[in-house]
Amino acid sequence: MKINRKEMIENLSKVMPGVESGASILEGADTFEFTEDGIFSYNDSIAVSVPVNTGIVGAVKSKEFFNLLTKLKEDEFTLIQKKENLIIKCGTVRATIKLVESQILDYMNNLDVGNLKWRKIGDSLIPAIRLCKLNSSNSPIRGIYVNGDSLYSTDEIRIATYTLDSKYDTFWIDDSTAAELVKVSSELKKISVNEGWVHFKGKDNSVFSCKTNDASLYPYAGLVEKKMDLEKKKKDPVGKLPAEFKEVIDRVSVLSEDLNGFSVVNMTFTEDDLVISSHKDSGSVEEIIPWAKKLNIKKELTTSGDAGFLIEAVNKSFDFYITENGGNYFIVFTKDKFTLMLATIK
């Protein structure tokens, strides 16, 4: 069967988030599974299906198969299934790829995607997930939590919230899953939530399924109470981040501590200056930016966060106010339906 190489690579790229990158006890978690109905992947956190018929039935190791196709030069290649092998012919290249055992179709069938009830995704859900997703967190309550029209994300130091334009059934997904979800967000049009999973359907009828955490364990009520308390104490903005804030964050993050692959920087708010700093074993750096107008604060306040997240979040609002909850001070940025609360660490 003649296959368009570019289209095949695009379809495999859609399925790739469901492929296990490390060791897995699931047989087939590191494979692409081909059937007459589509291409599938499943790693017990993410499952993806793309409805395309390639003319083959079976599973192949994903890494080798994908890398080979990206190295071929012709626009088309021939794909032939012979017993336990796939034969690939492209120009002067002839390759044999062995089919392997896989159980991912059994897991996919348990998701029962064909019988899900779908509804349209509102305009704000995916952008809100992208904006509120926290990086560099090991907190047991990390991730994106949605309840009705409320979206929350926290690592116990940072709390990001967004009021959505539509209401959804409750679900809670891990940050790593949310990171993969937003990569394909432009393709997603519908959503369905069932026990243990939240599913997103693309315009080509591909399905991106995310395993959910037990939402009953999420401290939703406490976070709502904290947000309401901070809002009651809301004051007029006491400060405005300097125009060069994003540039400074980017510069200082060069020597930042790496936490789970993300750059962590510190921000210290004083009466006269904003001090942005970072450090790692090889050195440290700080940059001091004077306030255009002195802050009315009684003590220095320090908070920290992932550099990329801070740059993205403050695009919403450079204005902030400082308030207290339970003996802890919070630096709060809010605009429209988005609120970011940064707990201070000293």
C-alpha positions as CSV (number, residue, x, y, z in Angstrom):
1,M,0.0,0.0,0.0
2,K,1.3,3.4,-1.0
3,I,1.5,5.8,2.0
4,N,2.0,9.6,2.1
5,R,5.0,9.9,4.4
6,K,4.2,13.4,5.6
7,E,0.6,12.4,6.5
8,M,1.8,9.3,8.3
9,I,4.3,11.2,10.4
10,E,1.6,13.8,11.3
11,N,-0.7,11.0,12.4
12,L,2.0,9.3,14.4
13,S,2.9,12.6,16.1
14,K,-0.7,12.9,17.3
15,V,-0.5,9.4,18.8
16,M,3.0,10.0,20.3
17,P,1.8,11.5,23.7
18,G,0.3,8.1,24.6
19,V,3.6,6.3,24.1
20,E,5.5,5.4,27.2
21,S,8.9,7.2,27.2
22,G,10.4,5.2,30.1
23,A,10.0,1.8,31.7
24,S,6.5,0.5,31.8
25,I,4.8,-2.7,33.1
26,L,2.2,-2.4,30.4
27,E,2.9,-4.6,27.5
28,G,2.8,-2.4,24.4
29,A,3.0,0.9,26.1
30,D,6.0,1.7,23.9
31,T,4.3,0.8,20.7
32,F,2.0,2.1,17.9
33,E,-0.9,-0.2,17.5
34,F,-2.5,-0.3,14.0
35,T,-5.9,-1.6,13.2
36,E,-8.4,-1.2,10.4
37,D,-10.0,1.6,12.5
38,G,-7.0,3.6,13.3
39,I,-3.6,4.1,15.1
40,F,-3.6,3.8,18.9
41,S,-1.3,4.4,21.9
42,Y,-1.8,3.9,25.6
43,N,0.5,4.4,28.6
44,D,-1.9,4.4,31.5
45,S,-1.8,8.2,31.8
46,I,-2.7,9.2,28.2
47,A,-4.4,7.3,25.5
48,V,-4.7,8.5,21.9
49,S,-6.6,7.2,18.9
50,V,-6.4,8.5,15.3
51,P,-9.0,7.2,12.8
52,V,-6.9,6.4,9.8
53,N,-6.6,3.1,7.9
54,T,-3.0,2.2,6.9
55,G,-3.8,-1.3,5.6
56,I,-1.9,-3.0,8.4
57,V,-2.8,-4.7,11.6
58,G,-0.4,-5.1,14.5
59,A,2.0,-3.2,16.8
60,V,5.5,-1.9,16.2
61,K,8.0,-0.3,18.5
62,S,7.2,3.4,18.2
63,K,10.6,5.0,18.5
64,E,12.3,3.0,15.7
65,F,9.3,3.1,13.4
66,F,8.9,6.9,13.8
67,N,12.6,7.7,13.5
68,L,12.9,5.6,10.3
69,L,10.0,7.4,8.6
70,T,11.5,10.8,9.5
71,K,14.8,9.8,7.9
72,L,13.3,8.7,4.5
73,K,13.5,11.3,1.7
74,E,10.7,10.4,-0.7
75,D,7.2,11.8,-0.3
76,E,5.6,8.4,-0.5
77,F,6.7,4.9,0.7
78,T,5.2,1.4,0.3
79,L,4.1,-0.4,3.3
80,I,3.5,-4.2,3.1
81,Q,2.6,-6.6,5.9
82,K,4.1,-10.1,5.6
83,K,3.3,-12.5,8.5
84,E,5.1,-11.0,11.5
85,N,6.9,-8.2,9.7
86,L,6.3,-4.9,8.0
87,I,8.2,-4.2,4.8
88,I,9.0,-0.6,4.0
89,K,10.1,0.4,0.6
90,C,11.1,4.0,-0.2
91,G,13.5,4.8,-3.1
92,T,16.6,2.8,-2.5
93,V,15.6,1.9,1.1
94,R,14.1,-1.4,2.0
95,A,13.5,-2.0,5.7
96,T,11.9,-4.8,7.8
97,I,10.2,-3.9,11.0
98,K,9.1,-6.7,13.3
99,L,5.6,-6.7,14.7
100,V,5.5,-7.1,18.5
101,E,3.1,-8.3,21.2
102,S,0.9,-5.6,22.6
103,Q,-2.1,-5.4,25.0
104,I,-3.0,-1.8,24.5
105,L,-6.1,-2.5,22.5
106,D,-7.6,-4.3,25.5
107,Y,-7.0,-1.2,27.6
108,M,-8.4,1.1,24.8
109,N,-11.5,-1.1,24.6
110,N,-12.0,-0.5,28.3
111,L,-12.3,3.2,27.7
112,D,-15.4,2.6,25.6
113,V,-14.7,5.8,23.6
114,G,-17.3,4.8,21.0
115,N,-20.1,5.2,23.5
116,L,-19.1,8.5,25.1
117,K,-21.5,11.5,25.2
118,W,-19.7,14.5,23.8
119,R,-20.2,18.2,24.3
120,K,-18.5,21.3,22.8
121,I,-15.4,22.7,24.5
122,G,-15.9,26.3,25.5
123,D,-13.5,28.9,24.2
124,S,-11.7,29.5,27.5
125,L,-11.0,25.9,28.8
126,I,-7.8,25.1,26.8
127,P,-6.3,28.6,27.1
128,A,-7.0,28.5,30.9
129,I,-5.3,25.1,31.2
130,R,-2.3,26.5,29.4
131,L,-2.2,29.6,31.5
132,C,-2.7,28.0,34.9
133,K,-0.6,24.9,34.5
134,L,2.2,25.1,37.0
135,N,5.6,23.7,36.2
136,S,8.5,22.6,38.5
137,S,6.2,21.1,41.1
138,N,6.4,17.9,43.2
139,S,3.3,18.7,45.2
140,P,0.8,15.9,45.7
141,I,-2.0,18.2,44.8
142,R,-0.4,19.6,41.6
143,G,-2.3,19.5,38.4
144,I,-5.4,21.1,36.8
145,Y,-8.7,20.8,38.7
146,V,-12.0,21.7,37.0
147,N,-15.3,21.9,38.9
148,G,-18.2,23.5,37.1
149,D,-16.9,26.9,35.7
150,S,-14.0,27.0,38.1
151,L,-10.4,25.9,37.2
152,Y,-7.7,25.7,39.9
153,S,-4.1,24.8,39.9
154,T,-1.8,24.9,43.0
155,D,1.5,23.6,44.4
156,E,0.7,25.0,47.9
157,I,2.9,28.0,47.1
158,R,1.2,29.2,44.0
159,I,-2.5,29.2,43.4
160,A,-3.8,30.0,39.9
161,T,-7.5,30.2,39.2
162,Y,-9.7,30.9,36.2
163,T,-13.5,31.4,35.9
164,L,-14.4,29.5,32.7
165,D,-17.1,30.5,30.2
166,S,-18.8,27.1,30.4
167,K,-19.5,24.5,33.2
168,Y,-17.9,21.0,33.1
169,D,-18.2,17.8,35.0
170,T,-15.4,17.6,37.7
171,F,-12.0,16.3,36.7
172,W,-8.4,16.6,37.9
173,I,-5.4,15.8,35.7
174,D,-1.7,15.9,36.5
175,D,0.5,18.7,35.3
176,S,2.5,16.4,33.0
177,T,-0.7,15.3,31.3
178,A,-1.9,18.9,31.0
179,A,1.4,19.7,29.3
180,E,0.8,17.2,26.6
181,L,-2.8,18.2,26.2
182,V,-2.1,21.8,25.5
183,K,0.4,20.8,22.7
184,V,-2.5,19.5,20.6
185,S,-5.1,22.0,21.9
186,S,-5.8,23.7,18.5
187,E,-7.2,20.4,17.3
188,L,-9.6,19.8,20.2
189,K,-13.3,20.5,19.8
190,K,-15.3,18.3,22.2
191,I,-15.0,16.9,25.7
192,S,-16.4,14.0,27.7
193,V,-15.8,13.1,31.3
194,N,-16.4,9.6,32.7
195,E,-15.1,7.6,35.6
196,G,-11.3,7.8,35.7
197,W,-10.8,9.6,32.4
198,V,-11.5,12.9,30.6
199,H,-11.6,12.7,26.8
200,F,-11.1,15.3,24.2
201,K,-12.1,14.8,20.5
202,G,-10.4,16.6,17.7
203,K,-11.8,17.9,14.5
204,D,-10.5,14.8,12.6
205,N,-12.3,12.6,15.2
206,S,-9.1,11.7,16.9
207,V,-9.5,11.2,20.7
208,F,-7.0,12.3,23.3
209,S,-7.8,10.7,26.7
210,C,-6.3,11.8,30.0
211,K,-6.4,9.6,33.1
212,T,-7.8,11.6,36.1
213,N,-6.9,11.7,39.7
214,D,-9.4,11.0,42.5
215,A,-11.2,14.4,42.6
216,S,-12.5,13.8,46.1
217,L,-9.0,14.1,47.4
218,Y,-8.5,17.6,45.9
219,P,-8.6,20.5,48.5
220,Y,-11.1,22.4,46.4
221,A,-13.2,23.8,49.3
222,G,-10.1,25.1,51.1
223,L,-8.8,26.8,48.0
224,V,-12.2,28.4,47.3
225,E,-12.3,29.7,50.9
226,K,-8.8,31.0,50.7
227,K,-9.5,32.8,47.4
228,M,-12.7,34.3,48.8
229,D,-10.9,35.5,51.9
230,L,-8.1,37.1,49.9
231,E,-10.7,38.8,47.7
232,K,-12.5,40.2,50.7
233,K,-9.2,41.8,51.8
234,K,-8.5,43.0,48.3
235,K,-7.0,46.4,48.1
236,D,-6.2,48.8,45.3
237,P,-3.1,47.7,43.5
238,V,-0.1,48.5,45.7
239,G,2.4,48.1,42.9
240,K,3.0,47.5,39.2
241,L,5.7,45.3,37.9
242,P,8.3,47.2,35.9
243,A,8.1,47.1,32.1
244,E,11.4,45.2,31.9
245,F,10.2,42.4,34.2
246,K,10.0,39.7,31.6
247,E,13.4,40.6,30.2
248,V,14.9,40.4,33.6
249,I,13.3,37.1,34.5
250,D,14.6,35.6,31.2
251,R,18.1,37.0,31.9
252,V,18.3,35.8,35.5
253,S,17.0,32.4,34.8
254,V,20.2,31.5,33.0
255,L,21.7,30.6,36.4
256,S,18.5,29.2,37.9
257,E,18.1,25.9,39.7
258,D,16.7,23.2,37.5
259,L,13.6,21.6,39.1
260,N,12.0,18.8,37.0
261,G,13.4,20.5,33.9
262,F,12.1,24.0,34.7
263,S,14.0,27.2,35.7
264,V,13.2,28.4,39.2
265,V,13.7,32.1,40.1
266,N,13.2,34.1,43.3
267,M,11.5,37.5,43.6
268,T,12.0,39.6,46.7
269,F,9.6,42.6,47.2
270,T,11.1,45.4,49.3
271,E,9.9,48.9,49.9
272,D,12.3,50.4,47.3
273,D,13.1,47.6,44.9
274,L,12.2,44.3,43.3
275,V,15.1,41.9,43.5
276,I,15.0,38.9,41.0
277,S,17.6,36.3,41.7
278,S,18.6,32.7,40.9
279,H,21.3,30.3,41.9
280,K,22.7,26.9,41.1
281,D,25.9,25.0,41.9
282,S,27.8,26.8,39.2
283,G,26.9,30.3,40.4
284,S,24.3,32.9,41.1
285,V,22.9,36.1,39.8
286,E,20.5,38.8,40.9
287,E,19.1,42.0,39.3
288,I,17.7,44.9,41.3
289,I,14.9,47.0,39.8
290,P,13.8,50.1,41.6
291,W,10.1,50.7,41.9
292,A,8.7,53.8,40.1
293,K,6.8,54.4,43.3
294,K,7.7,53.0,46.7
295,L,5.7,50.0,48.0
296,N,3.7,50.4,51.2
297,I,4.9,47.2,52.8
298,K,6.3,46.7,56.3
299,K,8.7,43.8,55.6
300,E,10.5,42.1,52.7
301,L,8.5,39.5,51.0
302,T,10.0,36.7,48.9
303,T,8.3,34.2,46.6
304,S,9.6,31.9,43.8
305,G,8.3,30.3,40.7
306,D,9.1,28.8,37.3
307,A,10.5,31.5,35.0
308,G,8.4,30.5,32.0
309,F,5.2,30.4,34.0
310,L,5.8,33.8,35.6
311,I,6.4,35.4,32.2
312,E,3.2,33.9,30.8
313,A,1.1,34.8,33.9
314,V,2.1,38.4,34.3
315,N,1.1,39.0,30.6
316,K,-2.4,39.1,32.1
317,S,-1.7,41.8,34.7
318,F,1.4,43.7,35.8
319,D,-0.7,45.2,38.7
320,F,-0.6,43.4,42.1
321,Y,-1.7,43.8,45.6
322,I,-0.5,42.2,48.8
323,T,-2.7,40.7,51.5
324,E,-2.6,38.2,54.3
325,N,-4.3,34.9,55.0
326,G,-3.8,32.7,58.1
327,G,-0.6,34.5,59.0
328,N,0.9,34.1,55.5
329,Y,1.3,36.9,53.0
330,F,0.2,36.6,49.4
331,I,1.2,38.6,46.3
332,V,-1.9,38.6,44.1
333,F,-2.3,39.4,40.4
334,T,-5.8,39.5,39.0
335,K,-7.4,40.6,35.8
336,D,-10.7,39.6,34.3
337,K,-11.3,35.9,35.0
338,F,-7.7,35.0,36.0
339,T,-6.2,35.2,39.5
340,L,-2.6,34.3,40.5
341,M,-1.8,34.1,44.2
342,L,1.9,33.7,45.2
343,A,2.6,32.8,48.8
344,T,5.7,34.3,50.3
345,I,8.3,32.1,51.8
346,K,9.8,34.5,54.3
